Every structure is written in C-alpha cells, then in structure tokens.
Amino acid sequence: MIIWDDEKNQKLQIERNISFEQISEIILKKEYLDILENPARPNQEIFIVKLNNYIHSVPFIIDNESNIVLKTAFPSRKLNKKYMG
C-alpha cells in the first residue's frame, strides 16, 4: 500500500501542481525511472518519476507494515539533466 500525509499532498498540489495520487499511479504501474538511496537519510530511498514532462525526486520510506510512505516530491534539475538529457 502507498500512503502519504494529506496536508503535504494539498501543499504539493497548490505549490507544485503535482499530487501523491499521480505519483502513486506511476509507482503502481512500475513506470518510475529509478529508485536511488537517499544519501542524506540512510533509512530513505527516492523514486525518480517523470511528471509534467520534468523529472521529480520522491523520497519515501517503508514502514513497519511494509507500506510505502511518500514524504514529499520536488523537481530536480540535476536528475532532469541525467534522465532527460
């Protein structure tokens, strides 16, 4: 199961015009581009997804019930250059 904080989701919709619903669809369809380790947080990984024709970084954890917990999502210039050329 993929879960997230509803307040954070509303904030993403307002500020970045993206949503965790869109991201979860990409993850469930296995259409994400990559999964990376988060160098800043040892217990986190990062989904790399393409949304609105731009690469976004989506940090997540796996909780005790094996849920994927999405933390946030943000556009990444560095990853966009790597994955989009």
Gaussian input, Z-matrix of N, CA and C with variables (Angstrom, degrees):
# hf/3-21g

backbone

0 1
 N
 C     1     B1
 C     2     B2     1     A1
 N     3     B3     2     A2     1     D1
 C     4     B4     3     A3     2     D2
 C     5     B5     4     A4     3     D3
 N     6     B6     5     A5     4     D4
 C     7     B7     6     A6     5     D5
 C     8     B8     7     A7     6     D6
 N     9     B9     8     A8     7     D7
 C    10    B10     9     A9     8     D8
 C    11    B11    10    A10     9     D9
 N    12    B12    11    A11    10    D10
 C    13    B13    12    A12    11    D11
 C    14    B14    13    A13    12    D12
 N    15    B15    14    A14    13    D13
 C    16    B16    15    A15    14    D14
 C    17    B17    16    A16    15    D15
 N    18    B18    17    A17    16    D16
 C    19    B19    18    A18    17    D17
 C    20    B20    19    A19    18    D18
 N    21    B21    20    A20    19    D19
 C    22    B22    21    A21    20    D20
 C    23    B23    22    A22    21    D21
 N    24    B24    23    A23    22    D22
 C    25    B25    24    A24    23    D23
 C    26    B26    25    A25    24    D24
 N    27    B27    26    A26    25    D25
 C    28    B28    27    A27    26    D26
 C    29    B29    28    A28    27    D27
 N    30    B30    29    A29    28    D28
 C    31    B31    30    A30    29    D29
 C    32    B32    31    A31    30    D30
 N    33    B33    32    A32    31    D31
 C    34    B34    33    A33    32    D32
 C    35    B35    34    A34    33    D33
 N    36    B36    35    A35    34    D34
 C    37    B37    36    A36    35    D35
 C    38    B38    37    A37    36    D36
 N    39    B39    38    A38    37    D37
 C    40    B40    39    A39    38    D38
 C    41    B41    40    A40    39    D39
 N    42    B42    41    A41    40    D40
 C    43    B43    42    A42    41    D41
 C    44    B44    43    A43    42    D42
 N    45    B45    44    A44    43    D43
 C    46    B46    45    A45    44    D44
 C    47    B47    46    A46    45    D45
 N    48    B48    47    A47    46    D46
 C    49    B49    48    A48    47    D47
 C    50    B50    49    A49    48    D48
 N    51    B51    50    A50    49    D49
 C    52    B52    51    A51    50    D50
 C    53    B53    52    A52    51    D51
 N    54    B54    53    A53    52    D52
 C    55    B55    54    A54    53    D53
 C    56    B56    55    A55    54    D54
 N    57    B57    56    A56    55    D55
 C    58    B58    57    A57    56    D56
 C    59    B59    58    A58    57    D57
 N    60    B60    59    A59    58    D58
 C    61    B61    60    A60    59    D59
 C    62    B62    61    A61    60    D60
 N    63    B63    62    A62    61    D61
 C    64    B64    63    A63    62    D62
 C    65    B65    64    A64    63    D63
 N    66    B66    65    A65    64    D64
 C    67    B67    66    A66    65    D65
 C    68    B68    67    A67    66    D66
 N    69    B69    68    A68    67    D67
 C    70    B70    69    A69    68    D68
 C    71    B71    70    A70    69    D69
 N    72    B72    71    A71    70    D70
 C    73    B73    72    A72    71    D71
 C    74    B74    73    A73    72    D72
 N    75    B75    74    A74    73    D73
 C    76    B76    75    A75    74    D74
 C    77    B77    76    A76    75    D75
 N    78    B78    77    A77    76    D76
 C    79    B79    78    A78    77    D77
 C    80    B80    79    A79    78    D78
 N    81    B81    80    A80    79    D79
 C    82    B82    81    A81    80    D80
 C    83    B83    82    A82    81    D81
 N    84    B84    83    A83    82    D82
 C    85    B85    84    A84    83    D83
 C    86    B86    85    A85    84    D84
 N    87    B87    86    A86    85    D85
 C    88    B88    87    A87    86    D86
 C    89    B89    88    A88    87    D87
 N    90    B90    89    A89    88    D88
 C    91    B91    90    A90    89    D89
 C    92    B92    91    A91    90    D90
 N    93    B93    92    A92    91    D91
 C    94    B94    93    A93    92    D92
 C    95    B95    94    A94    93    D93
 N    96    B96    95    A95    94    D94
 C    97    B97    96    A96    95    D95
 C    98    B98    97    A97    96    D96
 N    99    B99    98    A98    97    D97
 C   100   B100    99    A99    98    D98
 C   101   B101   100   A100    99    D99
 N   102   B102   101   A101   100   D100
 C   103   B103   102   A102   101   D101
 C   104   B104   103   A103   102   D102
 N   105   B105   104   A104   103   D103
 C   106   B106   105   A105   104   D104
 C   107   B107   106   A106   105   D105
 N   108   B108   107   A107   106   D106
 C   109   B109   108   A108   107   D107
 C   110   B110   109   A109   108   D108
 N   111   B111   110   A110   109   D109
 C   112   B112   111   A111   110   D110
 C   113   B113   112   A112   111   D111
 N   114   B114   113   A113   112   D112
 C   115   B115   114   A114   113   D113
 C   116   B116   115   A115   114   D114
 N   117   B117   116   A116   115   D115
 C   118   B118   117   A117   116   D116
 C   119   B119   118   A118   117   D117
 N   120   B120   119   A119   118   D118
 C   121   B121   120   A120   119   D119
 C   122   B122   121   A121   120   D120
 N   123   B123   122   A122   121   D121
 C   124   B124   123   A123   122   D122
 C   125   B125   124   A124   123   D123
 N   126   B126   125   A125   124   D124
 C   127   B127   126   A126   125   D125
 C   128   B128   127   A127   126   D126
 N   129   B129   128   A128   127   D127
 C   130   B130   129   A129   128   D128
 C   131   B131   130   A130   129   D129
 N   132   B132   131   A131   130   D130
 C   133   B133   132   A132   131   D131
 C   134   B134   133   A133   132   D132
 N   135   B135   134   A134   133   D133
 C   136   B136   135   A135   134   D134
 C   137   B137   136   A136   135   D135
 N   138   B138   137   A137   136   D136
 C   139   B139   138   A138   137   D137
 C   140   B140   139   A139   138   D138
 N   141   B141   140   A140   139   D139
 C   142   B142   141   A141   140   D140
 C   143   B143   142   A142   141   D141
 N   144   B144   143   A143   142   D142
 C   145   B145   144   A144   143   D143
 C   146   B146   145   A145   144   D144
 N   147   B147   146   A146   145   D145
 C   148   B148   147   A147   146   D146
 C   149   B149   148   A148   147   D147
 N   150   B150   149   A149   148   D148
 C   151   B151   150   A150   149   D149
 C   152   B152   151   A151   150   D150
 N   153   B153   152   A152   151   D151
 C   154   B154   153   A153   152   D152
 C   155   B155   154   A154   153   D153
 N   156   B156   155   A155   154   D154
 C   157   B157   156   A156   155   D155
 C   158   B158   157   A157   156   D156
 N   159   B159   158   A158   157   D157
 C   160   B160   159   A159   158   D158
 C   161   B161   160   A160   159   D159
 N   162   B162   161   A161   160   D160
 C   163   B163   162   A162   161   D161
 C   164   B164   163   A163   162   D162
 N   165   B165   164   A164   163   D163
 C   166   B166   165   A165   164   D164
 C   167   B167   166   A166   165   D165
 N   168   B168   167   A167   166   D166
 C   169   B169   168   A168   167   D167
 C   170   B170   169   A169   168   D168
 N   171   B171   170   A170   169   D169
 C   172   B172   171   A171   170   D170
 C   173   B173   172   A172   171   D171
 N   174   B174   173   A173   172   D172
 C   175   B175   174   A174   173   D173
 C   176   B176   175   A175   174   D174
 N   177   B177   176   A176   175   D175
 C   178   B178   177   A177   176   D176
 C   179   B179   178   A178   177   D177
 N   180   B180   179   A179   178   D178
 C   181   B181   180   A180   179   D179
 C   182   B182   181   A181   180   D180
 N   183   B183   182   A182   181   D181
 C   184   B184   183   A183   182   D182
 C   185   B185   184   A184   183   D183
 N   186   B186   185   A185   184   D184
 C   187   B187   186   A186   185   D185
 C   188   B188   187   A187   186   D186
 N   189   B189   188   A188   187   D187
 C   190   B190   189   A189   188   D188
 C   191   B191   190   A190   189   D189
 N   192   B192   191   A191   190   D190
 C   193   B193   192   A192   191   D191
 C   194   B194   193   A193   192   D192
 N   195   B195   194   A194   193   D193
 C   196   B196   195   A195   194   D194
 C   197   B197   196   A196   195   D195
 N   198   B198   197   A197   196   D196
 C   199   B199   198   A198   197   D197
 C   200   B200   199   A199   198   D198
 N   201   B201   200   A200   199   D199
 C   202   B202   201   A201   200   D200
 C   203   B203   202   A202   201   D201
 N   204   B204   203   A203   202   D202
 C   205   B205   204   A204   203   D203
 C   206   B206   205   A205   204   D204
 N   207   B207   206   A206   205   D205
 C   208   B208   207   A207   206   D206
 C   209   B209   208   A208   207   D207
 N   210   B210   209   A209   208   D208
 C   211   B211   210   A210   209   D209
 C   212   B212   211   A211   210   D210
 N   213   B213   212   A212   211   D211
 C   214   B214   213   A213   212   D212
 C   215   B215   214   A214   213   D213
 N   216   B216   215   A215   214   D214
 C   217   B217   216   A216   215   D215
 C   218   B218   217   A217   216   D216
 N   219   B219   218   A218   217   D217
 C   220   B220   219   A219   218   D218
 C   221   B221   220   A220   219   D219
 N   222   B222   221   A221   220   D220
 C   223   B223   222   A222   221   D221
 C   224   B224   223   A223   222   D222
 N   225   B225   224   A224   223   D223
 C   226   B226   225   A225   224   D224
 C   227   B227   226   A226   225   D225
 N   228   B228   227   A227   226   D226
 C   229   B229   228   A228   227   D227
 C   230   B230   229   A229   228   D228
 N   231   B231   230   A230   229   D229
 C   232   B232   231   A231   230   D230
 C   233   B233   232   A232   231   D231
 N   234   B234   233   A233   232   D232
 C   235   B235   234   A234   233   D233
 C   236   B236   235   A235   234   D234
 N   237   B237   236   A236   235   D235
 C   238   B238   237   A237   236   D236
 C   239   B239   238   A238   237   D237
 N   240   B240   239   A239   238   D238
 C   241   B241   240   A240   239   D239
 C   242   B242   241   A241   240   D240
 N   243   B243   242   A242   241   D241
 C   244   B244   243   A243   242   D242
 C   245   B245   244   A244   243   D243
 N   246   B246   245   A245   244   D244
 C   247   B247   246   A246   245   D245
 C   248   B248   247   A247   246   D246
 N   249   B249   248   A248   247   D247
 C   250   B250   249   A249   248   D248
 C   251   B251   250   A250   249   D249
 N   252   B252   251   A251   250   D250
 C   253   B253   252   A252   251   D251
 C   254   B254   253   A253   252   D252

   B1=1.4415
   B2=1.5346
   B3=1.3024
   B4=1.4631
   B5=1.5280
   B6=1.3264
   B7=1.4692
   B8=1.5226
   B9=1.3491
   B10=1.4584
   B11=1.5121
   B12=1.3190
   B13=1.4601
   B14=1.5326
   B15=1.3376
   B16=1.4719
   B17=1.5302
   B18=1.3201
   B19=1.4766
   B20=1.5266
   B21=1.3287
   B22=1.4676
   B23=1.5293
   B24=1.3288
   B25=1.4513
   B26=1.5337
   B27=1.3246
   B28=1.4661
   B29=1.5171
   B30=1.3224
   B31=1.4657
   B32=1.5366
   B33=1.3316
   B34=1.4678
   B35=1.5245
   B36=1.3228
   B37=1.4613
   B38=1.5245
   B39=1.3149
   B40=1.4655
   B41=1.5293
   B42=1.3240
   B43=1.4679
   B44=1.5305
   B45=1.3405
   B46=1.4649
   B47=1.5174
   B48=1.3272
   B49=1.4654
   B50=1.5320
   B51=1.3471
   B52=1.4589
   B53=1.5301
   B54=1.3337
   B55=1.4627
   B56=1.5284
   B57=1.3156
   B58=1.4537
   B59=1.5271
   B60=1.3298
   B61=1.4684
   B62=1.5274
   B63=1.3301
   B64=1.4707
   B65=1.5263
   B66=1.3136
   B67=1.4618
   B68=1.5226
   B69=1.3227
   B70=1.4706
   B71=1.5274
   B72=1.3301
   B73=1.4701
   B74=1.5249
   B75=1.3145
   B76=1.4649
   B77=1.5263
   B78=1.3290
   B79=1.4646
   B80=1.5267
   B81=1.3279
   B82=1.4628
   B83=1.5245
   B84=1.3344
   B85=1.4649
   B86=1.5320
   B87=1.3274
   B88=1.4695
   B89=1.5246
   B90=1.3320
   B91=1.4622
   B92=1.5286
   B93=1.3337
   B94=1.4647
   B95=1.5261
   B96=1.3082
   B97=1.4577
   B98=1.5219
   B99=1.3401
   B100=1.4562
   B101=1.5239
   B102=1.3241
   B103=1.4625
   B104=1.5183
   B105=1.3261
   B106=1.4636
   B107=1.5241
   B108=1.3342
   B109=1.4562
   B110=1.5135
   B111=1.3318
   B112=1.4535
   B113=1.5273
   B114=1.3327
   B115=1.4692
   B116=1.5343
   B117=1.3192
   B118=1.4631
   B119=1.5258
   B120=1.3333
   B121=1.4668
   B122=1.5263
   B123=1.3239
   B124=1.4686
   B125=1.5323
   B126=1.3232
   B127=1.4721
   B128=1.5264
   B129=1.3259
   B130=1.4629
   B131=1.5247
   B132=1.3358
   B133=1.4526
   B134=1.5271
   B135=1.3330
   B136=1.4609
   B137=1.5239
   B138=1.3374
   B139=1.4543
   B140=1.5204
   B141=1.3230
   B142=1.4572
   B143=1.5259
   B144=1.3416
   B145=1.4676
   B146=1.5252
   B147=1.3265
   B148=1.4657
   B149=1.5229
   B150=1.3298
   B151=1.4658
   B152=1.5170
   B153=1.3087
   B154=1.4703
   B155=1.5289
   B156=1.3338
   B157=1.4670
   B158=1.5311
   B159=1.3475
   B160=1.4599
   B161=1.5253
   B162=1.3234
   B163=1.4586
   B164=1.5246
   B165=1.3440
   B166=1.4607
   B167=1.5250
   B168=1.3070
   B169=1.4466
   B170=1.5316
   B171=1.3380
   B172=1.4695
   B173=1.5330
   B174=1.3307
   B175=1.4680
   B176=1.5329
   B177=1.3434
   B178=1.4585
   B179=1.5205
   B180=1.3299
   B181=1.4543
   B182=1.5263
   B183=1.3037
   B184=1.4628
   B185=1.5341
   B186=1.3433
   B187=1.4641
   B188=1.5302
   B189=1.3204
   B190=1.4730
   B191=1.5269
   B192=1.3350
   B193=1.4660
   B194=1.5328
   B195=1.3139
   B196=1.4700
   B197=1.5264
   B198=1.3379
   B199=1.4627
   B200=1.5218
   B201=1.3163
   B202=1.4625
   B203=1.5257
   B204=1.3353
   B205=1.4623
   B206=1.5282
   B207=1.3409
   B208=1.4613
   B209=1.5212
   B210=1.3307
   B211=1.4585
   B212=1.5292
   B213=1.3189
   B214=1.4562
   B215=1.5239
   B216=1.3182
   B217=1.4667
   B218=1.5179
   B219=1.3097
   B220=1.4565
   B221=1.5270
   B222=1.3364
   B223=1.4602
   B224=1.5278
   B225=1.3266
   B226=1.4525
   B227=1.5276
   B228=1.3277
   B229=1.4640
   B230=1.5237
   B231=1.3174
   B232=1.4766
   B233=1.5323
   B234=1.3330
   B235=1.4559
   B236=1.5274
   B237=1.3237
   B238=1.4589
   B239=1.5264
   B240=1.3300
   B241=1.4629
   B242=1.5320
   B243=1.3581
   B244=1.4645
   B245=1.5255
   B246=1.3485
   B247=1.4583
   B248=1.5252
   B249=1.3216
   B250=1.4741
   B251=1.5321
   B252=1.3228
   B253=1.4660
   B254=1.4830
   A1=109.16
   A2=116.00
   A3=121.81
   A4=107.55
   A5=116.04
   A6=120.68
   A7=110.14
   A8=115.40
   A9=121.69
   A10=109.36
   A11=114.78
   A12=122.61
   A13=108.66
   A14=116.42
   A15=120.44
   A16=112.43
   A17=117.98
   A18=120.31
   A19=110.60
   A20=116.11
   A21=119.85
   A22=110.34
   A23=116.84
   A24=121.20
   A25=110.97
   A26=117.36
   A27=120.81
   A28=110.74
   A29=115.90
   A30=120.62
   A31=110.73
   A32=116.73
   A33=120.32
   A34=111.60
   A35=116.46
   A36=120.41
   A37=110.69
   A38=116.78
   A39=120.94
   A40=111.36
   A41=116.67
   A42=120.82
   A43=114.36
   A44=117.57
   A45=119.74
   A46=114.35
   A47=116.91
   A48=122.14
   A49=112.63
   A50=115.35
   A51=122.02
   A52=107.42
   A53=116.53
   A54=118.69
   A55=110.46
   A56=114.77
   A57=119.87
   A58=111.08
   A59=118.06
   A60=120.03
   A61=110.61
   A62=116.10
   A63=120.12
   A64=110.42
   A65=115.57
   A66=120.59
   A67=110.79
   A68=117.03
   A69=119.51
   A70=110.99
   A71=117.81
   A72=120.37
   A73=110.84
   A74=116.29
   A75=121.47
   A76=110.01
   A77=116.26
   A78=120.53
   A79=110.70
   A80=117.09
   A81=120.53
   A82=112.37
   A83=116.62
   A84=120.45
   A85=111.80
   A86=115.69
   A87=122.37
   A88=111.74
   A89=115.78
   A90=121.38
   A91=111.91
   A92=117.45
   A93=119.70
   A94=108.00
   A95=116.53
   A96=121.13
   A97=113.15
   A98=115.66
   A99=119.25
   A100=109.33
   A101=115.57
   A102=122.55
   A103=106.04
   A104=115.71
   A105=121.22
   A106=110.03
   A107=116.41
   A108=120.08
   A109=107.64
   A110=116.66
   A111=120.52
   A112=108.32
   A113=117.52
   A114=119.58
   A115=113.12
   A116=117.18
   A117=120.90
   A118=112.61
   A119=116.68
   A120=121.15
   A121=109.34
   A122=116.98
   A123=120.56
   A124=115.07
   A125=118.37
   A126=120.51
   A127=113.13
   A128=117.22
   A129=121.26
   A130=111.62
   A131=113.32
   A132=120.78
   A133=107.37
   A134=116.26
   A135=120.80
   A136=109.24
   A137=115.84
   A138=120.24
   A139=107.68
   A140=117.07
   A141=122.67
   A142=105.91
   A143=115.52
   A144=120.56
   A145=110.42
   A146=114.58
   A147=120.64
   A148=107.61
   A149=115.34
   A150=122.83
   A151=108.56
   A152=117.07
   A153=121.20
   A154=111.53
   A155=114.94
   A156=122.46
   A157=113.12
   A158=115.99
   A159=121.27
   A160=108.34
   A161=116.38
   A162=120.82
   A163=110.10
   A164=114.58
   A165=121.38
   A166=109.74
   A167=114.59
   A168=123.39
   A169=108.00
   A170=116.78
   A171=121.03
   A172=109.27
   A173=117.25
   A174=119.95
   A175=111.12
   A176=115.61
   A177=120.36
   A178=110.21
   A179=114.66
   A180=121.57
   A181=107.86
   A182=115.89
   A183=122.32
   A184=105.46
   A185=116.78
   A186=119.71
   A187=111.82
   A188=116.08
   A189=121.83
   A190=113.40
   A191=117.57
   A192=121.56
   A193=111.93
   A194=116.86
   A195=124.02
   A196=113.64
   A197=116.99
   A198=121.28
   A199=109.26
   A200=115.95
   A201=121.33
   A202=105.96
   A203=116.27
   A204=121.12
   A205=107.71
   A206=116.37
   A207=121.29
   A208=108.53
   A209=116.82
   A210=121.59
   A211=112.80
   A212=116.35
   A213=122.10
   A214=107.32
   A215=116.38
   A216=121.61
   A217=107.61
   A218=115.84
   A219=118.83
   A220=110.28
   A221=116.15
   A222=119.96
   A223=109.67
   A224=116.08
   A225=120.58
   A226=110.41
   A227=116.21
   A228=120.10
   A229=111.35
   A230=115.53
   A231=120.74
   A232=110.57
   A233=116.97
   A234=120.41
   A235=111.49
   A236=117.72
   A237=119.96
   A238=110.13
   A239=115.60
   A240=120.02
   A241=110.88
   A242=116.19
   A243=120.79
   A244=112.16
   A245=117.36
   A246=120.83
   A247=114.57
   A248=116.97
   A249=119.88
   A250=112.56
   A251=116.25
   A252=118.83
   A253=115.26
   D1=143.69
   D2=177.84
   D3=-108.46
   D4=126.03
   D5=-178.72
   D6=-129.14
   D7=164.12
   D8=179.80
   D9=-162.21
   D10=170.85
   D11=176.79
   D12=-84.87
   D13=124.27
   D14=-176.67
   D15=-64.09
   D16=-36.30
   D17=178.30
   D18=-64.59
   D19=-41.93
   D20=177.72
   D21=-63.41
   D22=-38.79
   D23=178.73
   D24=-62.38
   D25=-43.78
   D26=177.71
   D27=-61.80
   D28=-41.18
   D29=179.03
   D30=-62.54
   D31=-42.48
   D32=177.97
   D33=-62.62
   D34=-39.71
   D35=179.79
   D36=-64.31
   D37=-41.88
   D38=-178.14
   D39=-73.46
   D40=-48.05
   D41=-171.94
   D42=-84.93
   D43=-31.60
   D44=-172.62
   D45=-124.15
   D46=-0.64
   D47=178.51
   D48=57.38
   D49=36.90
   D50=174.72
   D51=-135.93
   D52=166.02
   D53=179.39
   D54=-143.61
   D55=157.11
   D56=175.65
   D57=-65.62
   D58=-26.95
   D59=175.84
   D60=-61.63
   D61=-45.58
   D62=178.20
   D63=-61.17
   D64=-44.02
   D65=-177.94
   D66=-65.74
   D67=-42.20
   D68=-179.00
   D69=-64.38
   D70=-35.27
   D71=175.71
   D72=-61.00
   D73=-43.86
   D74=179.14
   D75=-61.73
   D76=-44.05
   D77=-179.45
   D78=-65.03
   D79=-46.51
   D80=-177.97
   D81=-64.09
   D82=-32.47
   D83=177.46
   D84=-83.73
   D85=-1.36
   D86=-177.54
   D87=58.61
   D88=38.34
   D89=179.58
   D90=-99.87
   D91=9.15
   D92=175.53
   D93=-69.41
   D94=156.41
   D95=-175.18
   D96=-86.01
   D97=-30.26
   D98=-175.72
   D99=-168.57
   D100=165.78
   D101=168.82
   D102=-129.00
   D103=124.20
   D104=-178.25
   D105=-116.98
   D106=155.58
   D107=170.99
   D108=-75.88
   D109=144.17
   D110=177.10
   D111=-87.39
   D112=111.49
   D113=-176.63
   D114=-65.84
   D115=-24.21
   D116=-178.38
   D117=-83.62
   D118=-24.78
   D119=-177.60
   D120=-134.78
   D121=107.68
   D122=-174.96
   D123=-59.57
   D124=-27.58
   D125=-177.80
   D126=-90.25
   D127=3.33
   D128=-178.03
   D129=-113.19
   D130=152.40
   D131=169.20
   D132=-123.69
   D133=173.94
   D134=-176.02
   D135=-133.78
   D136=122.77
   D137=169.31
   D138=-79.21
   D139=138.92
   D140=173.08
   D141=-107.42
   D142=117.04
   D143=-176.63
   D144=-128.75
   D145=153.57
   D146=175.38
   D147=-103.13
   D148=119.34
   D149=179.03
   D150=-133.67
   D151=133.77
   D152=178.98
   D153=52.81
   D154=39.20
   D155=177.01
   D156=61.66
   D157=31.82
   D158=177.85
   D159=-146.24
   D160=149.70
   D161=-178.60
   D162=-84.42
   D163=131.70
   D164=179.49
   D165=-120.74
   D166=145.96
   D167=175.35
   D168=-98.97
   D169=130.18
   D170=-177.10
   D171=-128.25
   D172=91.53
   D173=177.96
   D174=-64.70
   D175=143.70
   D176=179.76
   D177=-152.19
   D178=162.38
   D179=172.12
   D180=-128.15
   D181=164.36
   D182=170.67
   D183=-107.82
   D184=120.13
   D185=-177.12
   D186=-83.94
   D187=-177.30
   D188=-176.68
   D189=-63.22
   D190=-23.72
   D191=178.30
   D192=-94.84
   D193=12.45
   D194=-179.59
   D195=67.35
   D196=23.30
   D197=172.97
   D198=-80.30
   D199=146.45
   D200=169.43
   D201=-86.59
   D202=119.67
   D203=-178.52
   D204=-107.86
   D205=108.97
   D206=179.10
   D207=-77.73
   D208=131.07
   D209=-175.68
   D210=-95.26
   D211=-47.04
   D212=-179.79
   D213=-164.30
   D214=-177.44
   D215=175.29
   D216=-154.32
   D217=138.08
   D218=179.98
   D219=-151.82
   D220=149.27
   D221=176.60
   D222=-69.40
   D223=145.58
   D224=-178.75
   D225=-129.29
   D226=114.41
   D227=177.55
   D228=-62.63
   D229=-42.62
   D230=-178.70
   D231=-61.47
   D232=-48.29
   D233=-179.80
   D234=-71.84
   D235=-32.04
   D236=177.05
   D237=-62.30
   D238=-42.80
   D239=178.68
   D240=-63.73
   D241=-40.23
   D242=-178.75
   D243=-67.82
   D244=-44.58
   D245=-173.40
   D246=-93.19
   D247=-22.32
   D248=-178.12
   D249=-106.67
   D250=-11.70
   D251=177.64
   D252=86.09

